[in-house]
Amino acid sequence: IVDIRTGSPTFGQWEAIRLDDTDRRAVYLSEGLGHGFCALTDNATLNYLCTTTYNPSAEHTLHPLDPQLAIDWPTESPLLSARDTAAPTLAEAREAGLLPDYQTCRSFTTGG
């Protein structure tokens, strides 16, 4: 989970949560947080729900190995999709205006 909300006091910080079939936990993300995953088995399944109807044009990617994020992935040699490999860094996404604004996200979740 990465805070990608420009203007957030925790912008660019990440937190890892292991999800597996033993603990059976789930994660709820607030508006404006990015998420990624690393499957550690060949038969992993990921399900997620959205607050609104899925809109592919509103979805963006960040390069998972961005040195600025410095995410400690739980594998020595991650396999990246072509989409992830071509994704912009956090700085590039910010410069391109692709990232959500902290105050806008707060007003969405707090109602004002």
N, C-alpha and C positions, 0 to 999 in steps of 0.2 A: 504494500500500500504506500503510495507516494503522494505527498501534498503538492499538487501542481497549481494551486490557487495563487495567482500573482497578488502580492500584497499581504499574504498570510505570514504570521510570525514564524510558522514552521515550514515555509516554502522550501521545497527541495529535500525535505527530510523524509525518511522511509521507515517502515516498520514491517517486519516479516512475521507471519503467523503460519505455523504448520497445520494443515488440514489433512486428516487421514481417516481411515475407516475404524480406527481404534477409539479416538476421542470424540468423533462425530460432531465437531464444532462447525459453526457457520460464522460468517463475518458480514456485518452490516456497514456499508460505507456511506458517509455523508456526501452531499453534493460537492463536486469539484475535486474529489480525490481520485487518483489514478490507481489502477490495479494491474498486476501481472501475475503470472504463475509459472512454476517450474514443476512439471510432472516428474516424479521420482520413480515411477513404475510404468510399465507398458500398458496398463489397463486403467489409467486414471480417468475420471469423469469430472467435468466442471460444469456446474449449473449456476446461472445467475438471473436475477430479476431486476427490472428497471422501474423507476418511478413513473415513467411515461412509455408510450409506444416506442419500440426500438427505432432509432433514426440513424441509419448508417452514415449519413453525411455529417452527423454531429460527433462521430467517433474518430479519435485520432490516436496515433501510436507515438511512443517515445522509444528511443533506442535503449534496450534493457541493459546494455553494458556501458552506458554513458559514464565516463569517469567522474563527472561532476556529481552524479547521484551516488556512485560507489556502492551499489547494492551488493551485498554479500550473498550471492546465489549459492544454493546448497549443492553445487556440482563444480567439478574442475573444468569441464569442457561442455558448456551448454550448446544445444542444437537450436539455432535460430531459424525462424521462417524467413522467407525472402522479404516479407513485409516488415518484420522486426529489424532485419539487417539494414533495410533502406530507410528506417525511421529516423526522424531528426533527434538531436540531443535536446535536453531540457532548454538550454540556452537558445538553440535554433527555433524551437517551438514557441518560446516566449517572444523572440524577435519577430516571428511570423504572425503573431497575434492569435495563436491557436489555443492558448491556455485560458481557463476561466479566471474571473476576478473574485478575490476573497469576499469583498463586501456584497457582491451580487449573490454569491453562494450562501452567505449568511442570511441575507434577506429571504432567500428561497426557503431555507430550513427553519428560520425563526418567524417568518411571516411579517417581517418589517425591518 
